């Protein structure tokens, strides 16, 4: 099932996609006003029952998408988690070695933007770069999760564009400065529940800029698997329902091209992942 967060007629809610409509589960179950609260209550195994008698009467064309999880406690992002991306970073002049553990950083929820909404290029930079990635939404609390049990903690899968402000990323060895500008982390359009995606199946991933393919890979080419990332992150902190694991981007980013190529206002960037859908965002200039 596809679950999404949205706003309709000025009211924020969440629901299930049924064809070209939405079943408003937040309206039907007001005790769970957000998708995150539904996951936190442990209701996901009851989803079919909870959605069975809810009429899909909200047209998708009339909603404003919100980030799938609007205010996650943690957005845990992996860096250089595909061999081709690691190689292009080194070839572009950065002195980086393959890590024996998943290299991670945290994004803030305020840096997120939804499907269809503009990714904003800040006034302080012209180097807004794309990074198409698989996103994993956590459905159960867990600490020190074993790798062979990690997929039991996954509520579903979505798409992320971990758009980066490159020179701010390189201000220091810690890259978070370039990863947390507001309205740069696109997340959506929805979450496909884990029961619909075989965790062992590699998913095709591509990123397009104005229709031109920039990135193309499958998730089987990750250096650290989804299970390894979940296990590692849960060793550091307790993962809770609604946390998001953003699993890293493949090669083909704009910064490593010769000459570099970045997103500019008026562009449209799309990230497509097999079995999930397409995350699409226009690029606009941020205004102070």
N, C-alpha and C positions, 0 to 999 in steps of 0.2 A: 504494500500500500504506500502511496505517496502522501506524506504529511507536510504541511507548510504552515508558516505563520503569515498573517496578512492583516490588512486594514480594509474595512468595507463600510462606506457611509459614515466615516469618522470613528468607527469602533474597531479596536484591535482585537483579533481573535486568532484561532488556529483551526485547522480542519484537514480533511482528506480530499484529495483530488479524485473526482469521478468524471471521466471524460473531459468535457470543457466546462465543468462546474465544480464547486466546492461544497462539501458537506460541512457545515459550520459546527464543529464539535465543541468549540469553546462556548458557543451560545447554548448548545444542548446540555452541556455539563459545566455549569457556571462555577462549580467547586474547583474546576481545573481551568483557570482563565488563560493559561499559556501552555504551549507544548512542553516547555521545561517543567512546569508544575505537574503535568500529567505523567511525564517520565519519572519525576521524583516520587510520585505516589505509587510507583510500581504497577501502573495500570496497563503498560504496553501489552502484556500477554492477553489482556481482555479487550484489545482494540476492536476485533471483529464484532464482538458483542456490543461494545459501546457505540459503534458506528452503524449497527444493523438497521436501526429505525430512524436514522437521521437523514432527512431529505437533502439531496444535493441541489440546492436552490439558489446558490450564489454563483453567478457567471464568473469564470476566470477573467474574462475581459474587463470586468468592472472592479477588480480588486487592486489594491496597492500591495505588492509583495513586501514582506519584512524579512530580515535575515532569519534563516530557519530557526535558530535559537537566538532570541533577540538580546539576551544579556547573560551569556554563559559565564560561569565563575572563572573558567580557564579556557583559553584558546592556545593549545600547545602545538607549536609549529616546528617541523623538521627542516633542516637546511642541508643542501648538497646530498640528497638522498637518492639520486640516480647517478649511475656511473658517468653517463654522457654529460650531465650538468657539472659534476665534479671536474671532469676533464676540461670542459670549456672554461671554467673558472680559473683553473691553473694555466691554461693556454693564454688566457687574457691577462696574466701577469700577477695573480694573487698567489702568495705562498701558502698553500693549504695542503694538509695531508689527510688521507682517509682516516676517519676516527674509528676506534674500536667500539664505541658506543654511539647511540643516536644523538647527533648534535641538535639541540632544541633551543627555542626562545619562546617567549610568551607575547601574544597580542592582547590588546584590550578590546572589550566589546564595543566601545565607542568608535573604534577604527573600522567597524563593519558597515557594509552597505548591502542592500538587497538586490535581487535580480531585477533588471530593468531600470534601476536607479543609477545616476551617474557616479562613476569613480572620479574623484576630484584631484586634479593636479594642483599641488600647493603653489603659492606665489613664490616660494623660496627656491624652486627647483624646476628644471625642464626634463629631468631624468626619471620620469614615471614609467616603470617597466612592468611587464606582465609576468605572472607565474601561475599557470594552470595546475591545480592540485586536487587530489581526492581528499575529501573531508569525512571523518568518522565521528559520529555522535555517540557519546557514552550514555548507556541506559541504566546502569547499576553502579552503586558505590563500591569501590574496591581499593585496597592497598596491597602492595606486593603481589600483584596478580601474576600467576605463572603464565608463560607464553602459551602453553597448550590449553589454557582456559580463557585466553584473552577475548576470543570472539563471543563468548557468552556474555560479555559486558557491553557489546555493541548494540545500540538501538537501531542504527541505520547509517546510510551512506549518502553523502551529498557532494557538492562541488564548491571549490574555493578558488578565487583568484587572489593570491597573496601579493597584490601589487606593491611594488617597492620603490622608494625614493632612493636611488642608488648612491649618490654621493653622501647622503646622510647615513646610509647603511655603513659606509666606510669611514665614518668619523672616528670609530674605535673598533677594536676587535669584536666587541659585543655589537651585534647588528640591529638591535631592537629599535634604535632611533629611526632607522629608515623604513621600519615595518609597522609603525603605529600612527601615522598621520590619519586624521579622521577621514572617513568615507573613502578608504583605499582598499579594504579587505572585503571583496565581494563574496557573498555566501548564499547559495541557493541553486535553483529556485525552490527546491523542496528536498526532503529527506525520503529516500526509499528504504522501507523497513528491512531489517537484516534478513528476515526470512525469505526475501525475494532475490538475494544475491549470494551466490556461493562464495565463501571467503577464499577458497582455493583457486578461484577463476580469475585470471588476469583480465583487467578491463581496459579497453582501448581508450586513450586520452588524447585529445588534440586541443590546441589553442589557435584561434584564428583572429587576425587583426584586419578589419575591413574585408573579410572574406578570404584573406591570404593565410594559408596555414603556416604557423610559426613553430609550433611544438607538436610532436607526434610520437607516442610511445604506448606501452601498456604497463599497468601497475605491477606486473611480474618483474619489471626491471628495477624495482626499488632495491637499494642497498640494505636497508632495514625494513622488514615487513611490518604490516599493520600490527600483528601480534607482538613483535619485538618492541615497537614504539609504545604500545599500551603497557607492556610489562615494565619497560624502563621508566616511563613517566610515573607509573603507579608506585615505583620504588621511592620516588622523590616526594610525592604528595598523594593524598587520597583523591582518586578520580570520583567525580560525583555526576549524577544524571544531568545531562545538558552540556557537560564539558565537550569540547571539540578538539579532535586530533587532526591537524592539517599536515599531510604526510610527505610533503616535499614536491619540488617541481623538476621536470626533466630538462634536458638540454634544449636550446633554442631561444633563450631569453634575449632581449634586445641589447643589453649591456655588452654581451660578449661578441656581438656581430661587428664586422669591419666594413664600413663605419658603424658605430652603435646606432640603434634605432629605438626610439621611445614612443610612447603613446602621447598623442596631442589632442587638445580639444577638437571635437568633431568626429574623432575615431569611434569605432564600435569594436569591442573585444568580446569574443565568445570562447567559452571553455566547454567542451563536450566530453562526457564520459559515458561509455557504453553502459546501458542498463539504468542510467540515472536521468540523463537529459542534457539540456544546454543552459548554461548560465551566461546571460548576455547583459552587457553594460555599455552605455555610451561614456565617453570621456568628456569631462567639462573642467573649466578652470575654477578653482576655489576662489571665493570672494570673501574678503575680511569684513 
